[in-house]
């Protein structure tokens, strides 16, 4: 928490196996994962009887491929197109139902 260095590795614990795993920096947040700088990752101490699995960084870890990035972009475009279509064609039943539920007054057919 108090280290001002840039995080380069992520520490996770597997309590059931008494193992600590130090690997590449995680791409998403997890509740039991801790990001460490290089110095703190090297100095890591674990409880007696625990194992440590460390994956050393070589500096040329592969990032996401161009195919991965294009798949994400296509998925975002598809979701945006769906929401645009819904916004353009209002459903009469949905509009009437939403209006009918909002107020406390209702029209009663005769």
C-alpha positions in Angstrom: 0.0 0.0 0.0 2.8 2.4 0.8 5.1 1.6 -2.1 5.4 4.2 -4.7 6.9 1.9 -7.4 5.0 0.7 -10.3 3.3 -2.7 -9.9 4.7 -5.3 -12.2 3.5 -8.6 -10.7 0.4 -9.9 -9.0 0.3 -12.1 -5.9 -2.5 -14.5 -5.3 -3.0 -17.1 -2.5 -4.4 -20.6 -2.8 -5.2 -21.3 0.8 -6.4 -24.9 0.3 -3.0 -25.8 -1.1 -0.9 -23.5 1.1 0.6 -21.9 -2.0 1.4 -18.3 -3.0 1.6 -17.5 -6.7 3.5 -14.5 -8.1 3.0 -14.0 -11.8 2.4 -11.3 -14.4 0.4 -8.3 -13.6 -3.3 -9.2 -13.6 -5.5 -7.6 -16.3 -8.6 -7.4 -14.0 -9.2 -6.8 -10.3 -9.8 -9.8 -8.0 -10.7 -9.5 -4.3 -7.7 -11.7 -3.1 -5.0 -10.5 -5.5 -2.3 -8.0 -4.6 -0.2 -6.1 -7.1 3.5 -5.9 -6.2 6.5 -4.0 -7.6 9.6 -6.0 -8.6 11.4 -5.4 -5.3 8.5 -6.5 -3.1 7.8 -9.5 -5.4 11.4 -10.6 -4.9 11.3 -10.1 -1.1 8.1 -12.0 -0.6 8.0 -14.2 2.5 5.3 -16.8 3.1 4.3 -18.7 6.2 6.3 -21.8 7.2 5.3 -24.8 5.2 3.8 -22.8 2.3 5.1 -23.1 -1.3 5.8 -20.2 -3.6 5.4 -20.3 -7.4 7.1 -17.5 -9.1 7.0 -16.7 -12.8 9.9 -14.5 -13.6 9.3 -11.6 -16.0 11.4 -11.6 -19.1 10.2 -8.2 -20.3 8.8 -9.5 -23.6 5.5 -11.0 -22.4 3.0 -11.2 -25.2 0.1 -8.7 -24.8 -3.3 -9.2 -26.5 -3.1 -10.1 -30.1 -4.6 -8.0 -32.9 -7.3 -10.7 -33.3 -8.2 -10.3 -29.6 -8.5 -6.5 -29.9 -10.6 -6.8 -33.1 -12.9 -9.3 -31.3 -13.4 -6.8 -28.5 -14.1 -4.0 -30.9 -16.6 -6.0 -32.9 -18.4 -7.0 -29.7 -18.6 -3.3 -28.6 -19.9 -2.3 -32.0 -22.6 -5.0 -32.0 -23.9 -4.0 -28.6 -23.9 -0.3 -29.6 -25.9 -1.2 -32.8 -28.5 -3.1 -30.8 -29.0 -0.2 -28.4 -29.3 2.2 -31.3 -32.0 0.0 -32.9 -34.0 -0.1 -29.7 -33.8 3.7 -29.2 -35.0 4.3 -32.8 -38.1 2.0 -32.7 -40.2 2.7 -29.6 -42.5 -0.1 -28.7 -46.0 1.3 -28.1 -46.9 -1.3 -25.5 -43.7 -0.7 -23.5 -44.3 3.1 -23.5 -48.0 2.7 -22.4 -47.1 0.2 -19.7 -44.3 2.3 -18.4 -46.6 5.4 -18.3 -49.4 3.4 -16.7 -47.2 2.1 -13.9 -45.6 5.5 -13.0 -48.7 7.4 -11.9 -51.2 6.7 -9.3 -54.1 7.7 -11.6 -55.4 5.2 -14.2 -57.9 5.4 -17.0 -60.7 2.9 -16.7 -62.5 1.9 -19.9 -66.2 2.4 -19.9 
